[in-house]
Amino acid sequence: MAHILIAGLGDLGAGVARTLMADGHRVSAIRRRNEAPPGVDLYPQDLMQGALLLPPDQVDLLYIILTPDGRDEAAYQRAFLAAPARLLDALAERQPLPPVLFVSSTAVYGEAAGVVDELTPPRPARFNGRVLLAAEEELSLRTLGTSVRFSGIYGPGRLRLLRQAAAIAAGEAPPEPALTNRIHSADCIGLLHQLGWCWLANDAPPPVVIGTDSCPVANLEVLNWLGERTGRPLGLVVNEPVPGRAVRSRYLQAGEYLLQHPDYRSGYQALLDALP
């Protein structure tokens, strides 16, 4: 049984906690709110405020799954640079730093076109990608670990495209056509769980892993499909070529983790089936 600390206990962090506890591991967690899945040893606190309260015994693996409290650069720097640095500083005073699994984003690739994968040099164009890349680099200098670059995450509670399809059916203008990439939140949790197992088994995964499904697709195609499935056909015209990039995961294509939802149809159908 390993002791795992999760910093950030939103839907992904809570899902990872449940899978790890089901495996028999002990899970501690840090979050601002005083809520956690049963069985988690919770240390509610703001990582940016005061002395940090940490579990008393050694941590074998650390997940950093933080969310900024705003959409500006300062909020990103607090969440992805300052908060992890304070946590690692506090942990390093007590023990050698454990491996870290850090949730990042394909935003680090900026405006790259064509096919993007783990071997593509990151060139972030906006502050969110720049801050995330800086966080990845800082963590790699301090300890072993894996940065997991997720594409657009959807799933329960993440229903933006469903709402957009409904709004277009009601008369709202559709978005500009673009190639999009996504991953279901259940697969985010599954991939993070699998990578954690690798680190605990001393079978170190790569330092960078992309998490994305195997179906880069035009946003208008997805919206058309959602409209058909919800009984409100949109009839949006998808002209080729569609601008944008196709994100691929070499790690997933090698069969290291099998996606539960390998394309948008599978994932969104599961969401639609779960709606009241």
Backbone torsions as a table, in degrees:
resi	resn	phi	psi	omega
1	MET	NA	126.9	178.6
2	ALA	-100.5	160.2	174.6
3	HIS	-108.1	119.9	-174.1
4	ILE	-118.8	133.7	176.8
5	LEU	-108.7	129.9	177.9
6	ILE	-115.3	119.2	174.6
7	ALA	-98.0	107.8	-174.9
8	GLY	107.8	112.1	-172.5
9	LEU	-126.1	48.8	171.1
10	GLY	-76.7	-153.2	-176.5
11	ASP	-66.0	-37.4	178.2
12	LEU	-70.3	-48.9	-179.6
13	GLY	-60.5	-42.2	178.9
14	ALA	-65.9	-38.8	178.0
15	GLY	-64.2	-42.9	177.2
16	VAL	-62.8	-42.2	179.4
17	ALA	-57.9	-44.8	-178.7
18	ARG	-63.4	-42.0	-178.9
19	THR	-66.8	-38.9	-179.8
20	LEU	-68.5	-39.9	177.7
21	MET	-66.6	-35.1	176.6
22	ALA	-63.3	-27.7	176.6
23	ASP	-79.5	-8.1	179.9
24	GLY	100.6	4.8	-179.7
25	HIS	-83.5	158.7	173.3
26	ARG	-92.0	133.6	-177.3
27	VAL	-124.1	125.9	168.8
28	SER	-110.5	157.8	-176.9
29	ALA	-149.6	154.1	175.0
30	ILE	-123.0	129.9	171.8
31	ARG	-155.2	165.6	-178.7
32	ARG	-73.5	-36.1	-177.8
33	ARG	-87.9	158.0	-178.5
34	ASN	-94.5	56.0	-180.0
35	GLU	-138.8	137.2	-179.6
36	ALA	-158.2	155.6	173.9
37	PRO	-59.4	147.8	177.7
38	PRO	-55.2	135.0	178.7
39	GLY	100.2	-15.6	178.7
40	VAL	-82.7	132.5	172.2
41	ASP	-82.4	105.1	-171.4
42	LEU	-97.5	136.5	174.7
43	TYR	-120.4	83.2	-174.9
44	PRO	-69.7	124.8	-178.3
45	GLN	-172.8	163.1	172.3
46	ASP	-97.2	120.8	-177.0
47	LEU	-62.6	-13.8	-179.6
48	MET	-98.8	3.4	-174.0
49	GLN	-123.8	122.5	170.1
50	GLY	66.4	-171.9	178.0
51	ALA	-69.9	140.1	-176.5
52	LEU	-85.9	140.0	176.6
53	LEU	-99.9	119.9	-176.2
54	LEU	-120.2	159.1	175.5
55	PRO	-58.5	147.8	-175.0
56	PRO	-74.6	-22.6	-176.5
57	ASP	-108.4	172.1	-171.1
58	GLN	-63.6	140.6	175.6
59	VAL	-98.8	129.1	-177.0
60	ASP	-94.4	-21.2	-178.1
61	LEU	-156.4	138.0	-178.9
62	LEU	-121.3	127.8	170.3
63	TYR	-103.2	132.8	173.2
64	ILE	-116.2	106.7	-175.4
65	ILE	-129.4	65.5	-172.2
66	LEU	-94.3	156.4	179.1
67	THR	-126.4	130.7	178.6
68	PRO	-66.6	151.5	179.7
69	ASP	-89.8	9.9	176.6
70	GLY	-161.7	176.5	-177.1
71	ARG	-107.2	13.1	179.7
72	ASP	-101.7	173.0	-174.7
73	GLU	-64.7	-37.9	-179.6
74	ALA	-61.4	-40.9	178.6
75	ALA	-64.4	-40.1	177.5
76	TYR	-65.1	-40.2	179.1
77	GLN	-65.3	-38.5	177.2
78	ARG	-63.5	-46.1	-173.2
79	ALA	-73.3	-39.1	-169.0
80	PHE	-108.4	-14.0	177.4
81	LEU	-115.3	-57.9	-174.2
82	ALA	-69.1	-48.0	-177.0
83	ALA	-63.5	-49.2	176.7
84	PRO	-60.3	-37.1	179.6
85	ALA	-62.8	-43.6	178.4
86	ARG	-63.9	-40.2	179.5
87	LEU	-64.7	-46.1	-179.9
88	LEU	-66.0	-37.7	176.8
89	ASP	-59.8	-46.7	-178.9
90	ALA	-65.6	-40.9	-179.2
91	LEU	-68.4	-37.7	-178.5
92	ALA	-66.6	-21.6	176.2
93	GLU	-71.2	-15.3	-173.3
94	ARG	-113.4	-23.7	-173.2
95	GLN	-163.9	164.3	168.9
96	PRO	-62.3	140.5	-176.8
97	LEU	-65.1	135.0	178.3
98	PRO	-80.1	171.4	170.5
99	PRO	-60.0	148.6	-177.5
100	VAL	-121.8	133.1	168.7
101	LEU	-106.0	115.8	-174.1
102	PHE	-112.5	125.5	178.8
103	VAL	-84.3	114.6	-179.7
104	SER	-117.4	-156.5	-173.4
105	SER	-150.6	153.6	173.6
106	THR	-70.2	-0.1	172.3
107	ALA	-60.1	-19.6	179.9
108	VAL	-65.7	-16.5	180.0
109	TYR	-85.8	-4.3	175.7
110	GLY	60.5	-132.7	-175.6
111	GLU	-97.2	21.3	180.0
112	ALA	-55.3	139.1	179.8
113	ALA	-109.9	173.7	-179.2
114	GLY	77.8	-145.1	-178.6
115	VAL	-97.1	130.8	-179.9
116	VAL	-117.8	133.6	173.6
117	ASP	-144.0	-168.6	-175.3
118	GLU	-61.9	-21.6	-179.3
119	LEU	-89.6	-6.0	179.4
120	THR	-73.8	126.3	178.2
121	PRO	-63.3	128.2	178.5
122	PRO	-71.4	135.9	176.9
123	ARG	-139.0	73.3	-176.0
124	PRO	-63.2	137.2	-178.9
125	ALA	-99.0	-28.1	-176.4
126	ARG	-113.0	167.2	-174.0
127	PHE	-63.1	-33.6	-177.8
128	ASN	-62.8	-44.9	177.7
129	GLY	-66.5	-38.6	179.9
130	ARG	-64.2	-42.7	-179.5
131	VAL	-67.3	-42.7	179.6
132	LEU	-63.7	-40.9	178.3
133	LEU	-65.2	-41.1	176.8
134	ALA	-61.3	-38.6	178.1
135	ALA	-65.5	-43.7	177.1
136	GLU	-57.3	-46.4	-177.3
137	GLU	-65.9	-40.3	179.2
138	GLU	-63.3	-44.2	179.1
139	LEU	-63.8	-39.5	-178.7
140	SER	-65.7	-24.2	177.8
141	LEU	-79.5	-20.3	-173.4
142	ARG	-100.4	-31.2	-176.2
143	THR	-161.0	171.3	174.0
144	LEU	-73.3	157.7	177.4
145	GLY	166.4	-176.6	179.6
146	THR	-134.4	128.1	171.3
147	SER	-93.2	124.7	-177.6
148	VAL	-105.1	110.7	-177.1
149	ARG	-93.6	100.6	180.0
150	PHE	-85.6	143.2	168.6
151	SER	-81.6	-160.9	-175.6
152	GLY	-62.3	120.5	-177.1
153	ILE	-90.7	131.8	173.7
154	TYR	-132.7	167.6	-178.1
155	GLY	148.1	-168.4	179.2
156	PRO	-53.7	128.7	-177.8
157	GLY	82.0	-4.5	-180.0
158	ARG	-125.8	74.7	-167.9
159	LEU	-114.9	32.7	-173.8
160	ARG	-56.9	-46.1	-177.2
161	LEU	-69.1	-34.0	175.4
162	LEU	-61.5	-43.9	178.4
163	ARG	-66.7	-38.1	179.8
164	GLN	-65.5	-40.9	177.7
165	ALA	-61.2	-41.6	178.4
166	ALA	-64.6	-38.9	179.9
167	ALA	-67.1	-38.9	178.5
168	ILE	-65.8	-41.0	177.0
169	ALA	-60.2	-28.8	-180.0
170	ALA	-87.5	0.6	175.4
171	GLY	118.1	-4.2	179.0
172	GLU	-70.4	146.6	179.1
173	ALA	-67.6	139.7	178.8
174	PRO	-72.4	162.0	177.8
175	PRO	-74.8	168.3	172.9
176	GLU	-66.1	143.1	179.8
177	PRO	-64.8	139.6	179.9
178	ALA	-158.2	147.4	173.3
179	LEU	-76.9	131.4	-175.7
180	THR	-124.5	157.5	-179.2
181	ASN	-134.6	142.3	-174.8
182	ARG	-151.6	169.0	174.4
183	ILE	-150.6	138.2	178.7
184	HIS	-72.2	143.3	-178.2
185	SER	-59.7	-30.7	176.8
186	ALA	-62.9	-35.1	177.9
187	ASP	-77.1	-30.0	171.4
188	CYS	-58.7	-47.5	179.9
189	ILE	-63.5	-45.1	-179.6
190	GLY	-62.1	-42.2	179.7
191	LEU	-66.9	-43.8	178.0
192	LEU	-62.1	-38.1	176.7
193	HIS	-63.6	-46.4	-178.2
194	GLN	-64.3	-41.4	178.9
195	LEU	-65.6	-37.5	176.1
196	GLY	-61.8	-41.8	177.1
197	TRP	-59.9	-40.5	178.9
198	CYS	-60.4	-46.8	179.8
199	TRP	-64.4	-41.4	-179.5
200	LEU	-67.1	-27.1	179.5
201	ALA	-90.1	8.8	-177.7
202	ASN	59.1	31.5	176.3
203	ASP	-116.1	75.0	-167.6
204	ALA	-59.9	124.7	173.0
205	PRO	-74.7	175.1	179.5
206	PRO	-62.1	159.1	178.4
207	PRO	-69.6	-20.8	176.6
208	VAL	-133.1	129.7	175.4
209	VAL	-131.3	133.1	173.7
210	ILE	-92.2	136.0	174.0
211	GLY	-111.2	106.1	179.4
212	THR	-156.2	154.8	179.1
213	ASP	-78.8	179.9	-173.1
214	SER	-95.8	23.6	-171.7
215	CYS	-137.1	71.0	169.0
216	PRO	-59.5	134.3	-171.2
217	VAL	-152.8	151.0	178.0
218	ALA	-64.2	136.9	179.3
219	ASN	-57.5	-37.0	-178.4
220	LEU	-68.5	-31.3	176.2
221	GLU	-65.0	-42.5	178.2
222	VAL	-63.9	-44.0	179.9
223	LEU	-63.0	-41.0	175.9
224	ASN	-59.3	-44.8	-179.0
225	TRP	-62.4	-44.2	179.1
226	LEU	-64.1	-39.6	177.7
227	GLY	-61.5	-44.0	178.3
228	GLU	-61.9	-44.5	-176.0
229	ARG	-69.0	-25.5	-179.5
230	THR	-101.1	10.5	175.8
231	GLY	76.4	20.3	179.5
232	ARG	-133.3	73.7	-177.3
233	PRO	-55.9	136.8	-176.6
234	LEU	-100.9	-30.6	178.8
235	GLY	63.3	32.3	179.3
236	LEU	-73.6	137.0	-177.7
237	VAL	-88.8	123.8	179.8
238	VAL	-103.9	102.7	179.4
239	ASN	-90.7	142.2	176.6
240	GLU	-99.6	149.7	-5.5
241	PRO	-80.3	153.5	178.3
242	VAL	-93.9	128.0	-179.4
243	PRO	-68.9	152.2	177.1
244	GLY	132.4	-164.2	-177.5
245	ARG	-130.8	153.2	175.2
246	ALA	-104.0	117.5	-179.4
247	VAL	-93.7	128.5	179.4
248	ARG	-120.4	151.4	175.4
249	SER	-114.9	109.6	175.5
250	ARG	-61.8	-36.1	-178.8
251	TYR	-62.4	-45.8	-179.8
252	LEU	-73.1	-37.3	179.0
253	GLN	-64.9	-24.1	176.3
254	ALA	-79.5	-1.7	177.2
255	GLY	82.8	18.3	-178.6
256	GLU	-70.6	-27.8	174.4
257	TYR	-145.2	134.6	-180.0
258	LEU	-97.1	121.9	-177.7
259	LEU	-66.6	137.1	171.0
260	GLN	-72.3	-33.0	-177.9
261	HIS	-127.9	87.7	-174.5
262	PRO	-75.3	-8.1	175.4
263	ASP	-151.3	171.0	-174.4
264	TYR	-64.9	-31.1	-178.4
265	ARG	-63.1	-45.3	178.9
266	SER	-62.4	-47.8	-175.9
267	GLY	-68.0	-44.3	-178.6
268	TYR	-73.9	-29.0	175.5
269	GLN	-65.0	-38.9	176.4
270	ALA	-62.7	-37.7	176.9
271	LEU	-67.0	-43.7	-179.6
272	LEU	-64.3	-39.3	179.9
273	ASP	-64.8	-27.3	-178.2
274	ALA	-87.2	-11.0	-179.9
275	LEU	-71.2	145.4	178.3
276	PRO	-67.7	NA	NA
